[in-house]
Amino acid sequence: MAAAGLVGCAPSKAEGAKEAASEEAQAGADTADWLEQAPEIVDIAETKECDLLIVGADNGGIAASAYAAD
């Protein structure tokens, strides 16, 4: 029931904003995709070898590090 009460609280876009968003999406479709050609990477200071790398310390990162420590 609480979710049904919150439906009216969600912000909605005006018609003009919807049209502007669709125009921006179409304009973005005309530009070249960066995946077509891989960018050249030149600013890597150093690399390190490791067996396991955990990025992040939220619930998933802490659980992964605890599991890896075992």
C-alpha positions as CSV (number, residue, x, y, z in Angstrom):
1,M,0.0,0.0,0.0
2,A,2.9,2.4,0.7
3,A,4.2,2.0,-2.8
4,A,0.8,2.9,-4.2
5,G,0.7,6.1,-2.2
6,L,4.1,7.1,-3.5
7,V,3.1,6.9,-7.2
8,G,1.9,10.4,-7.3
9,C,5.1,11.7,-5.7
10,A,7.3,10.8,-8.7
11,P,8.3,13.8,-10.8
12,S,7.0,13.8,-14.4
13,K,8.4,15.6,-17.4
14,A,6.4,18.2,-19.2
15,E,5.6,17.7,-22.9
16,G,8.3,20.2,-24.0
17,A,10.9,18.4,-21.9
18,K,10.0,15.1,-23.5
19,E,10.4,16.6,-27.0
20,A,13.7,18.1,-26.1
21,A,15.0,14.8,-24.7
22,S,14.0,13.0,-27.9
23,E,15.7,15.6,-30.0
24,E,18.9,15.3,-27.9
25,A,18.8,11.5,-28.3
26,Q,18.5,11.8,-32.1
27,A,21.3,14.3,-32.2
28,G,23.5,11.9,-30.1
29,A,22.7,9.1,-32.5
30,D,24.3,11.0,-35.3
31,T,27.7,11.4,-33.6
32,A,30.4,8.8,-33.9
33,D,30.5,6.0,-31.4
34,W,33.7,5.9,-29.4
35,L,33.6,2.1,-29.5
36,E,34.3,2.2,-33.3
37,Q,37.9,3.1,-32.7
38,A,39.7,2.4,-29.4
39,P,41.2,5.4,-27.8
40,E,45.0,5.5,-27.3
41,I,45.9,5.2,-23.7
42,V,49.1,7.2,-22.9
43,D,48.9,8.3,-19.3
44,I,49.4,5.1,-17.3
45,A,51.9,5.9,-14.5
46,E,52.6,2.3,-13.4
47,T,51.0,-1.2,-13.4
48,K,51.0,-3.7,-10.6
49,E,50.4,-7.5,-10.7
50,C,48.0,-9.0,-8.2
51,D,46.0,-12.2,-7.7
52,L,42.8,-10.5,-6.5
53,L,41.6,-6.9,-6.7
54,I,38.5,-5.8,-4.8
55,V,37.3,-2.3,-5.7
56,G,34.9,-0.8,-3.3
57,A,34.2,-1.1,0.4
58,D,30.4,-1.2,0.4
59,N,28.5,-4.3,1.5
60,G,29.7,-6.3,-1.6
61,G,33.3,-5.3,-1.2
62,I,33.5,-6.1,2.4
63,A,31.8,-9.5,1.9
64,A,34.2,-10.3,-1.0
65,S,37.3,-9.3,1.1
66,A,36.0,-11.4,4.1
67,Y,35.4,-14.4,1.8
68,A,38.8,-14.0,0.1
69,A,40.6,-13.8,3.5
70,D,39.1,-17.2,4.4
